[in-house]
Every structure is written in structure tokens, then in C-alpha cells.
Amino acid sequence: MSHENIELAFVAIAALALVTQAIILLAIYLGISKAAKTFIEDFEDIRTSVLPVVSSTRELVRTTRETITRLTPKVEATVTDATEITRSLRAQAVDVETSLEQVLERIRRQTARIDSMCSNTLDAVDRAGAYVTEAVSKPVRQLNGLLASLKAIVESLRASDPSNREPSVHDDRDTFV
């Protein structure tokens, strides 16, 4: 084979490679072109569907920002007022606790005093009752003894026959009050 033929074969192979490369590049171009058209169409669809949402979101963000700007001083004032109320309630709770402790201490003292008075009164009533019982029961026992002896005398005198007499048994149950 001659040198020209070899060159011709290489040129033919190179030309064939260039044609193949051109076909591949054309196929890639057509694929990219079709993909770009699809991408543009999809982008337009997304844009038409998202753009209203974005604009309404912008409006929502704007109104929210305005609302927050408008409400921030009121919220801060409310928090400050709540803090003051809490502080005031704590102070009042301490005052009420102190007052209650004082009242409870007074109640304890008065209760102890009333208990002492009641105990002394009951002790005095008990002593008076014991004295009255002693003062009344002694004469009553003496009177019962006297009446029992009178009864025995009367019964012994009533009995006509001294042999018929029953032995008298004194029932001490009647003599005690």
C-alpha cells in the first residue's frame, strides 16, 4: 500500500469521525434545544402559578410587619403592666401573710386565755359541786339513819307479839344518796 492510499484512508477515517462527531453534536444540540424549550415552558408555568403566591406573600409579609410594628409597643406595655401587677400582688401577699400571722397569734393567745378561764371555771364548779355534795349528803345520810332508826322503832312497837317478830335486816341501799 502506498503512502497516498494510507493518507487517503486516514483522511477518510478522520472525515468519517468528523461527520459522526457532527451528527452527535447535532443530536446533542437538538436534545438541548428541546430540553431548553421544555424548561422554558415549565418555568413559565411555575412563574404563572408562583407569581400570584409570591405577590400575596409579599402583601402578607408587609401587613404582618405593619401589625407587628403596631403591636410591639402595646405588647411591651402589657408585659410591663403584668410585671407591675405581679410585683404589687407579691407585696400584698406578704402584707396579708404578716397580718394573718398576727391574727393567728392573737387567736392563739385568746384561745389559751379562754382555755385557762374555762379550766379554772370548771375546776371551781367541780370544787363547788364536791362541797355541795358533801354538805348535802352528810345531813341526808344522818337524816336517813335517823329515819331508819325511827322506822325500826315503829316496827318493833307495832309488832304485837315479840316472838312473831322477824329479824330486821337493815337495807343500807336506802341510806345512801
C-alpha positions in Angstrom: 0.0 0.0 0.0 1.2 3.2 -0.9 1.6 6.2 1.2 -1.1 8.1 -0.6 -3.6 5.3 0.0 -2.8 5.2 3.7 -3.2 9.0 3.8 -6.4 8.7 1.9 -7.6 6.0 4.4 -6.7 8.2 7.4 -8.4 11.2 5.8 -11.5 9.1 5.1 -11.5 7.8 8.7 -10.9 11.4 10.0 -13.7 12.7 7.8 -16.0 9.8 8.9 -15.1 10.7 12.6 -15.8 14.4 11.9 -19.2 13.5 10.3 -20.0 11.2 13.2 -19.0 13.9 15.6 -21.1 16.5 13.8 -24.1 14.1 13.9 -23.6 13.6 17.6 -23.2 17.3 18.2 -26.4 17.9 16.1 -28.2 15.3 18.2 -26.9 17.0 21.4 -28.0 20.4 20.1 -31.4 19.1 19.2 -31.8 17.4 22.7 -30.6 20.5 24.5 -32.8 22.7 22.4 -35.8 20.5 23.1 -34.9 20.5 26.8 -34.5 24.2 26.9 -37.9 24.7 25.3 -39.5 22.3 27.9 -37.6 24.1 30.7 -38.8 27.5 29.4 -42.4 26.2 29.3 -42.1 24.7 32.7 -40.5 27.9 34.0 -43.4 29.9 32.6 -45.9 27.6 34.2 -44.2 27.8 37.5 -43.8 31.5 37.1 -47.5 32.0 36.4 -48.6 29.8 39.3 -46.0 31.1 41.8 -46.1 34.8 40.9 -49.5 35.3 42.5 -48.5 33.4 45.6 -45.3 35.5 45.8 -47.2 38.7 45.4 -49.8 37.7 48.0 -47.0 36.6 50.3 -45.3 39.9 49.9 -48.6 41.6 50.8 -49.0 39.2 53.8 -45.4 39.9 54.9 -46.0 43.7 54.6 -49.2 43.6 56.6 -47.6 41.3 59.2 -44.7 43.6 59.5 -47.1 46.6 60.0 -49.1 44.6 62.5 -46.0 43.6 64.5 -44.7 47.2 64.3 -48.1 48.5 65.6 -48.5 45.8 68.3 -45.0 45.8 69.7 -45.4 48.9 71.9 -48.8 47.5 73.2 -47.2 44.1 74.0 -44.4 45.8 75.8 -46.8 47.9 77.8 -48.9 44.9 78.6 -45.8 43.0 79.8 -44.7 46.0 81.9 -48.2 46.2 83.4 -48.2 42.5 84.1 -44.9 42.8 85.8 -46.1 45.7 88.0 -49.3 43.8 88.9 -47.2 40.7 89.8 -44.9 42.8 91.9 -47.9 44.5 93.6 -49.5 41.2 94.3 -46.4 39.8 95.8 -46.1 42.8 98.1 -49.8 42.5 99.1 -49.4 38.8 99.7 -46.5 39.5 102.0 -48.7 42.1 103.9 -51.6 39.6 104.1 -49.3 36.9 105.3 -48.0 39.2 108.0 -51.5 40.3 109.0 -52.6 36.7 109.1 -49.7 35.7 111.3 -50.5 38.5 113.7 -54.2 37.5 113.8 -53.3 33.8 114.3 -51.0 34.8 117.2 -53.8 36.8 118.8 -56.2 33.9 118.3 -53.7 31.5 119.9 -53.3 33.8 122.9 -57.1 34.4 123.3 -57.7 30.6 122.9 -55.1 29.9 125.6 -56.7 32.5 127.8 -60.2 31.2 127.2 -59.0 27.6 127.8 -57.4 28.8 131.1 -60.6 30.6 132.1 -62.8 27.5 131.2 -60.4 25.2 133.1 -60.5 27.5 136.1 -64.3 27.8 135.9 -64.7 24.0 135.6 -62.3 23.4 138.5 -64.3 25.9 140.6 -67.6 24.2 139.6 -66.1 20.8 140.4 -64.9 22.0 143.8 -68.3 23.7 144.5 -70.1 20.5 143.4 -68.0 18.4 145.7 -68.6 20.9 148.6 -72.4 20.9 147.9 -72.4 17.1 147.6 -70.5 16.8 150.9 -72.6 19.5 152.6 -75.9 18.0 151.4 -75.1 14.3 151.5 -73.9 14.2 155.2 -77.1 15.6 156.6 -79.1 13.5 154.2 -77.3 10.3 155.4 -77.8 11.4 159.0 -81.5 12.0 158.3 -81.7 8.6 156.6 -80.1 7.0 159.5 -82.5 8.7 161.9 -85.5 7.8 159.8 -84.3 4.2 159.6 -84.0 4.0 163.3 -87.4 5.6 163.8 -88.8 3.1 161.3 -87.2 0.2 163.2 -88.6 1.5 166.5 -92.1 2.0 165.0 -92.0 -1.5 163.5 -90.8 -3.0 166.7 -93.6 -1.2 168.6 -96.2 -2.3 166.1 -95.4 -5.9 166.4 -97.8 -7.2 169.0 -96.0 -10.4 169.7 -92.4 -10.3 170.4 -91.9 -13.9 169.3 -93.6 -13.2 165.9 -91.1 -10.6 165.0 -89.0 -11.1 162.1 -85.4 -10.3 162.4 -84.9 -6.9 161.0 -82.3 -6.5 158.4 -81.3 -3.1 157.6 -81.3 -2.3 154.0 -78.4 0.1 153.6 -79.4 0.8 150.0 -81.9 3.4 151.1 -79.5 5.3 153.3 -77.1 6.4 150.7 -77.9 9.3 148.4 
